[in-house]
Amino acid sequence: MSSSTSNTRTVSVIGGGIAGPVTAMALQQAGMEPTVYEAFDGTADGVGGGSASPPTA
Ligand SMILES: Cc1cc2nc3c(=O)[nH]c(=O)nc-3n(C[C@H](O)[C@H](O)[C@H](O)COP(=O)(O)OP(=O)(O)OC[C@H]3O[C@@H](n4cnc5c(N)ncnc54)[C@H](O)[C@@H]3O)c2cc1C
C-alpha cells in the first residue's frame, strides 16, 4: 500500500504586517510550510508615510 502523506509541517501565521511574512520566511527556511492569514483584504498602498530607523547614538 502506498502513502502520499507528507512530513512537511504546515503552520498558520496570523497577520500580514511586517512580522507575519518575515516569520513565514524563517519558518519556510526551517523546512516548514507556512500560510499567512491577513484580516485586511487589501494592500496598504498609500497608507502611512514610511518607516524611519534612526541610528543609535
Ligand atoms: C502611526 C505609526 C507610526 C509608526 N512609525 C514607525 C516608524 O517610523 N518606524 C518603525 O520602526 N515603526 C513605526 N511604527 C511601528 C510599526 O508600525 C510597528 O512596530 C509594526 O508595524 C508592527 O508590525 P507587526 O507585523 O507586529 O504588526 P502590524 O503591522 O500591526 O500587523 C499585524 C497585522 O495582523 C492583522 N491581524 C490582526 N488580527 C488578525 C486576525 N485575527 N486575523 C488575521 N489578521 C489579523 C492586522 O490586520 C495587521 O495587518 C509606527 C506605528 C504607528 C501606529
The ligand as a Gaussian input file, in Angstrom:
#p B3LYP/6-31G(d) Opt

LIG

0 1
 C        1.459000      55.967000      13.377000
 C        2.567000      54.937000      13.487000
 C        3.843000      55.259000      13.022000
 C        4.892000      54.348000      13.143000
 N        6.125000      54.681000      12.667000
 C        7.140000      53.807000      12.748000
 C        8.459000      54.144000      12.235000
 O        8.699000      55.222000      11.717000
 N        9.436000      53.205000      12.352000
 C        9.217000      51.991000      12.936000
 O       10.153000      51.182000      13.009000
 N        7.976000      51.649000      13.414000
 C        6.955000      52.524000      13.354000
 N        5.720000      52.199000      13.864000
 C        5.554000      50.894000      14.496000
 C        5.366000      49.799000      13.435000
 O        4.312000      50.164000      12.564000
 C        5.014000      48.520000      14.187000
 O        6.008000      48.228000      15.146000
 C        4.941000      47.362000      13.204000
 O        4.036000      47.637000      12.155000
 C        4.480000      46.122000      13.941000
 O        4.432000      45.094000      12.984000
 P        3.591000      43.803000      13.224000
 O        3.710000      42.957000      11.997000
 O        3.974000      43.193000      14.526000
 O        2.100000      44.308000      13.456000
 P        1.128000      45.033000      12.411000
 O        1.849000      45.846000      11.409000
 O        0.119000      45.709000      13.294000
 O        0.444000      43.836000      11.629000
 C       -0.483000      42.966000      12.225000
 C       -1.430000      42.510000      11.127000
 O       -2.239000      41.462000      11.645000
 C       -3.530000      41.616000      11.132000
 N       -4.436000      40.896000      12.035000
 C       -4.717000      41.221000      13.317000
 N       -5.559000      40.323000      13.853000
 C       -5.810000      39.410000      12.869000
 C       -6.613000      38.238000      12.811000
 N       -7.314000      37.807000      13.873000
 N       -6.645000      37.523000      11.658000
 C       -5.918000      37.932000      10.596000
 N       -5.142000      39.045000      10.578000
 C       -5.092000      39.773000      11.713000
 C       -3.761000      43.108000      11.071000
 O       -4.736000      43.447000      10.109000
 C       -2.371000      43.605000      10.647000
 O       -2.239000      43.746000       9.241000
 C        4.661000      53.075000      13.751000
 C        3.367000      52.758000      14.208000
 C        2.326000      53.670000      14.083000
 C        0.943000      53.302000      14.571000

